[in-house]
């Protein structure tokens, strides 16, 4: 099974959160399978940019230009923020029971705007996993749109990603209870079943989950 990570970041966090992820959850992960969508094109540091701005409301364009300019060859594609921790082995164990050729999206489904035009979508910070089948269809769809910038309907990257997936037929959405939108949910989420936590702010936060993973 081949898995890659696509991580939203920016110049501000290139030497903090990005480095903290690399030193903890990514320390044993192949660096060539990590794609940080950031402020510049620096492939040696695994940072990639195709001209999207570095402001928060430009995050959807980082996703958009990634799909527009890159076709990768993996079974699963994990989209996260730079303040998210993933228990990679647990995720892979879960994915082993899925067929990556199907159009599958896995994550924490949010419903707080379900009655708006934006509808349901997966939390970007908690992590969104796309199968090869779904990723390829998204790439095909976006790369053949004459005006891709017109696909940015919202300033939130995860909401835009959810809207794009609604344009793809036969998508199977899996709301996984182990994907957490906030690290502080740990009090209500047994660590042995967790797959992701979002909103890590300090080095100690990353170190905490890294030590949990090592104990397992």
C-alpha positions in Angstrom: 0.0 0.0 0.0 1.4 3.4 -1.0 0.2 6.4 1.0 1.2 10.1 0.6 0.5 13.2 2.8 -0.5 16.5 1.4 -0.1 19.2 4.1 -1.4 22.8 4.1 1.2 25.1 5.6 2.6 28.6 5.2 5.8 30.5 5.6 4.9 31.4 9.2 4.9 27.8 10.3 7.6 26.4 8.0 10.1 26.3 10.8 7.7 25.4 13.6 4.7 23.1 13.0 6.2 21.7 9.8 9.4 20.8 11.5 7.5 19.4 14.5 5.5 17.1 12.2 8.7 16.0 10.5 10.4 15.2 13.9 7.4 13.2 15.3 4.7 11.6 13.1 6.8 11.7 10.0 10.2 10.7 11.5 9.9 7.2 10.0 7.9 8.1 7.0 9.4 8.4 3.5 10.0 12.1 3.0 9.5 11.8 -0.7 5.9 10.9 0.0 5.2 14.2 1.8 4.0 17.3 -0.1 3.8 20.5 1.9 1.7 23.1 0.1 3.3 26.3 1.1 4.7 29.7 0.2 7.4 28.7 -2.3 8.7 25.9 -4.5 11.5 24.1 -2.6 11.4 20.5 -3.4 14.4 19.7 -1.3 12.4 20.7 1.8 9.3 19.1 0.3 7.5 22.4 0.0 5.5 23.0 -3.1 3.8 26.1 -4.6 2.3 27.0 -7.9 1.7 30.6 -7.2 -1.1 30.6 -4.6 -0.9 33.3 -2.0 0.1 32.5 1.6 -2.8 34.1 3.3 -5.4 31.9 5.1 -8.1 32.7 2.5 -5.8 31.5 -0.2 -5.7 27.9 1.1 -8.4 26.7 -1.3 -6.1 27.8 -4.2 -3.2 25.7 -2.8 -5.5 22.7 -3.1 -6.8 23.8 -6.5 -3.3 24.3 -8.0 -2.1 21.0 -6.5 -4.9 19.1 -8.3 -4.4 21.2 -11.4 -0.6 20.7 -11.7 0.2 17.3 -10.1 -0.9 13.7 -10.8 0.6 11.4 -8.2 0.7 7.6 -8.1 -0.4 6.4 -4.7 -3.2 4.2 -3.3 -4.3 6.7 -0.6 -3.9 10.5 -0.3 -4.1 12.1 3.2 -4.9 15.8 3.3 -4.1 17.5 6.6 -3.1 20.8 8.2 0.4 21.5 9.6 -1.2 21.4 13.2 -2.6 17.9 12.8 -1.1 14.7 14.2 -1.8 11.3 12.5 -1.3 7.9 13.9 -0.1 6.5 10.6 0.0 2.8 11.5 -3.6 2.9 12.7 -4.7 4.7 9.6 -3.0 2.1 7.4 -4.6 -0.7 9.4 -8.0 0.8 8.7 -7.2 1.3 5.0 -6.2 -2.3 4.5 -9.9 -3.2 4.6 -10.8 -0.7 1.8 -10.4 -0.8 -2.0 -8.5 2.2 -3.1 -9.9 1.8 -6.6 -13.3 2.8 -5.3 -14.2 6.5 -4.9 -13.8 6.8 -1.1 -13.5 9.8 1.2 -12.7 9.2 4.9 -12.6 11.8 7.7 -14.6 13.6 10.3 -17.8 14.8 8.7 -19.0 18.2 9.8 -22.7 19.2 9.7 -22.9 22.6 11.2 -23.6 24.2 7.8 -25.5 21.2 6.3 -28.6 23.4 5.5 -26.5 26.0 3.7 -25.4 25.8 0.0 -22.1 24.3 1.3 -23.7 21.3 2.9 -21.8 18.5 4.6 -18.0 18.2 4.3 -15.0 16.6 5.9 -12.9 18.6 8.5 -9.6 19.6 6.9 -7.8 19.9 10.2 -9.0 16.5 11.4 -7.7 15.0 8.1 -9.4 13.9 4.9 -8.3 10.7 3.1 -9.0 10.2 -0.5 -8.7 6.9 -2.4 -6.8 6.6 -5.6 -10.1 6.3 -7.5 -11.5 9.5 -6.1 -8.2 11.4 -6.3 -7.8 10.6 -10.0 -11.4 11.7 -10.8 -10.8 15.0 -9.0 -7.6 15.6 -10.9 -9.3 14.8 -14.2 -12.2 17.1 -13.3 -10.2 20.1 -12.2 -7.5 19.8 -14.9 -10.1 19.9 -17.7 -12.0 22.9 -16.3 -11.3 26.0 -18.4 -11.5 28.4 -15.5 -10.4 26.4 -12.4 -10.3 29.6 -10.2 -14.1 29.6 -10.6 -14.2 26.5 -8.5 -13.2 28.4 -5.4 -16.7 29.0 -3.9 -15.6 29.5 -0.3 -12.5 30.8 1.6 -12.2 27.5 3.6 -10.1 24.8 1.9 -12.0 21.9 3.4 -15.4 23.3 2.4 -14.1 23.7 -1.2 -12.7 20.2 -1.2 -16.1 19.0 -0.1 -17.9 20.9 -2.8 -15.6 19.5 -5.5 -16.3 16.0 -4.3 -20.0 16.6 -4.7 -19.3 17.1 -8.4 -18.0 13.5 -8.6 -20.6 10.7 -8.8 -20.6 7.6 -6.6 -18.4 8.9 -3.8 -18.5 6.8 -0.7 -18.1 9.0 2.4 -17.0 7.4 5.6 -17.4 9.4 8.9 -14.6 7.9 11.0 -14.9 8.3 14.8 -11.1 8.3 15.2 -10.7 11.6 13.4 -10.8 14.4 15.9 -11.2 18.1 15.1 -9.4 19.2 18.3 -6.5 17.8 20.4 -8.5 18.7 23.5 -11.0 16.1 22.7 -8.5 13.6 24.0 -10.4 13.6 27.3 -13.4 12.2 25.5 -11.6 10.0 23.0 -9.7 6.9 24.1 -6.2 7.3 22.7 -5.9 3.7 21.7 -8.7 4.3 19.1 -7.7 7.7 17.9 -6.4 8.2 14.3 -5.9 12.0 14.1 -6.0 15.1 16.3 -6.1 18.7 15.2 -5.1 22.1 16.7 -1.7 21.1 18.0 0.0 24.4 18.8 3.3 23.7 20.6 6.2 21.3 20.3 5.0 19.5 23.4 1.7 18.7 21.8 3.4 16.9 19.0 5.7 15.2 21.4 2.8 14.0 23.5 1.2 12.1 20.7 4.5 10.9 19.4 5.2 9.3 22.8 1.7 7.7 22.7 2.4 6.2 19.3 5.8 4.8 20.4 4.2 3.1 23.4 1.8 1.3 21.1 
